Amino acid sequence: MPIVTDVFRSAARAQASALGRSDFDAIYVPHPIQDQLPEEIQGRAEATLEKIAARLTESHQPEPAAS
């Protein structure tokens, strides 16, 4: 699962669409990252963990078996 800063939302969606996965969406975190203190990065990571866990554990319906 891609995790990107929100400034790249349009680019991430365009890339997914170009690869035939328009249904595939990244998890977005606030931009910028590079000038943040370690404590600020830790806070952003903790705030995003719930979204990541939900995405990783969400239930998908199995595709119907071919007859």
C-alpha positions as CSV (number, residue, x, y, z in Angstrom):
1,M,0.0,0.0,0.0
2,P,1.4,3.3,-1.0
3,I,1.8,6.0,1.7
4,V,2.5,9.5,0.3
5,T,2.1,13.1,1.4
6,D,-1.1,14.8,0.4
7,V,0.6,17.0,-2.1
8,F,1.1,13.9,-4.3
9,R,-2.6,12.9,-4.2
10,S,-3.3,13.7,-7.8
11,A,-0.1,12.1,-9.1
12,A,-0.8,8.9,-7.1
13,R,-4.3,8.6,-8.4
14,A,-3.2,9.3,-12.0
15,Q,-0.5,6.6,-11.7
16,A,-2.9,4.1,-10.3
17,S,-5.4,4.8,-13.1
18,A,-2.6,4.6,-15.7
19,L,-1.8,1.1,-14.3
20,G,-5.4,0.0,-14.6
21,R,-6.0,0.3,-10.8
22,S,-8.2,3.4,-10.5
23,D,-9.8,1.7,-7.5
24,F,-6.4,1.6,-5.7
25,D,-5.8,4.6,-3.4
26,A,-2.9,5.5,-1.3
27,I,-2.9,6.6,2.4
28,Y,-2.1,10.3,2.6
29,V,-0.2,12.1,5.3
30,P,0.3,15.9,5.7
31,H,3.1,17.5,3.6
32,P,5.9,18.3,4.1
33,I,8.0,15.6,5.8
34,Q,11.6,16.6,5.3
35,D,11.6,19.6,7.6
36,Q,9.9,17.9,10.5
37,L,11.5,17.0,13.8
38,P,11.6,13.3,14.8
39,E,8.8,13.9,17.3
40,E,6.6,15.5,14.7
41,I,7.2,12.5,12.3
42,Q,6.4,10.1,15.2
43,G,3.1,12.0,15.8
44,R,2.2,11.8,12.1
45,A,3.0,8.1,12.1
46,E,0.9,7.4,15.1
47,A,-2.0,9.4,13.6
48,T,-1.8,7.3,10.5
49,L,-1.5,3.9,12.0
50,E,-5.2,3.3,12.4
51,K,-5.8,4.0,8.7
52,I,-3.0,1.7,7.8
53,A,-4.2,-1.1,10.0
54,A,-7.8,-0.7,8.7
55,R,-6.6,-0.9,5.1
56,L,-4.5,-4.0,5.8
57,T,-7.2,-5.8,7.6
58,E,-10.3,-4.8,5.7
59,S,-12.3,-7.8,4.4
60,H,-12.5,-8.4,0.7
61,Q,-15.2,-10.4,-0.9
62,P,-13.8,-13.5,-2.6
63,E,-14.3,-13.5,-6.4
64,P,-17.0,-16.0,-7.5
65,A,-15.6,-19.4,-8.6
66,A,-15.7,-20.1,-12.3
67,S,-18.3,-22.7,-13.3
